[in-house]
């Protein structure tokens, strides 16, 4: 079983839509689209499904936008666990 899409919404009203993506030449990556409370795209991130450091960086960005503040290690890890669903 593979998770294909996951949408998270934070207390700030921002959402993060995390998906599997095949941008070029069939190389599978993880994509995260962040939108604000008005539905406007804030940013899009693509990271390798094999690069844990990039996945952690993506998790930091998701946490910051959804929680509205810089997070502690455990706060970021909560989002990192979701990103890992797409690395399998």
Phi and psi in degrees as a GROMACS rama.xvg file:
@    title "Ramachandran Plot"
@    xaxis  label "Phi"
@    yaxis  label "Psi"
@TYPE xy
-126.797  137.56  UNK-2
-80.0032  128.129  UNK-3
-99.643  -38.5446  UNK-4
-146.876  140.603  UNK-5
-141.951  130.356  UNK-6
-116.618  126.305  UNK-7
-115.611  141.621  UNK-8
-124.806  132.481  UNK-9
-98.4261  174.575  UNK-10
-64.3292  -20.1336  UNK-11
-77.1397  -12.0246  UNK-12
91.3624  -7.38313  UNK-13
-73.4354  150.76  UNK-14
-124.397  151.822  UNK-15
-124.775  118.696  UNK-16
-104.971  113.799  UNK-17
-105.606  129.534  UNK-18
-140.715  164.271  UNK-19
-84.4407  141.125  UNK-20
-139.208  144.818  UNK-21
-119.15  78.3814  UNK-22
-67.7369  -43.9946  UNK-23
-146.409  142.702  UNK-24
51.5687  29.7986  UNK-25
70.7706  12.451  UNK-26
-78.664  114.761  UNK-27
-78.0672  133.526  UNK-28
-137.218  178.169  UNK-29
-107.284  131.135  UNK-30
-118.328  139.21  UNK-31
-128.388  123.248  UNK-32
-108.473  119.754  UNK-33
-99.9999  131.257  UNK-34
-127.088  150.107  UNK-35
-84.0205  -176.958  UNK-36
-66.7609  -13.8754  UNK-37
-95.9368  2.70083  UNK-38
84.025  7.32297  UNK-39
-82.3382  134.713  UNK-40
-65.9548  128.06  UNK-41
-94.8535  -45.1686  UNK-42
-164.676  162.638  UNK-43
-131.418  131.539  UNK-44
-120.913  137.285  UNK-45
-119.283  129.911  UNK-46
-134.688  155.02  UNK-47
-67.4773  142.989  UNK-48
-73.7659  -6.0634  UNK-49
-107.612  -1.98962  UNK-50
-109.023  98.651  UNK-51
-64.8966  -33.3935  UNK-52
-65.1367  -43.6046  UNK-53
-65.4772  -37.4057  UNK-54
-65.1251  -37.565  UNK-55
-65.5668  -42.4475  UNK-56
-60.816  -41.5366  UNK-57
-61.3749  -41.9221  UNK-58
-63.7061  -37.633  UNK-59
-61.5123  -42.8979  UNK-60
-65.9595  -44.5706  UNK-61
-59.8774  -48.3017  UNK-62
-59.654  -44.7546  UNK-63
-61.018  -46.2513  UNK-64
-72.2871  -40.2127  UNK-65
-77.204  -34.2116  UNK-66
-92.9527  -21.3021  UNK-67
80.4566  17.1124  UNK-68
-158.03  158.013  UNK-69
-62.133  137.932  UNK-70
-103.024  160.633  UNK-71
-77.5082  170.248  UNK-72
-55.4018  -44.4566  UNK-73
-68.9323  -32.6438  UNK-74
-66.4249  -43.111  UNK-75
-67.2268  -39.9783  UNK-76
-60.422  -33.1663  UNK-77
-56.547  -40.1905  UNK-78
-78.9905  -34.895  UNK-79
-58.107  -38.0586  UNK-80
-58.6469  -38.0396  UNK-81
-69.2582  -41.2713  UNK-82
-61.3441  -36.55  UNK-83
-62.5935  -25.599  UNK-84
-55.987  -31.0043  UNK-85
-91.259  -6.90148  UNK-86
-88.5584  -9.21185  UNK-87
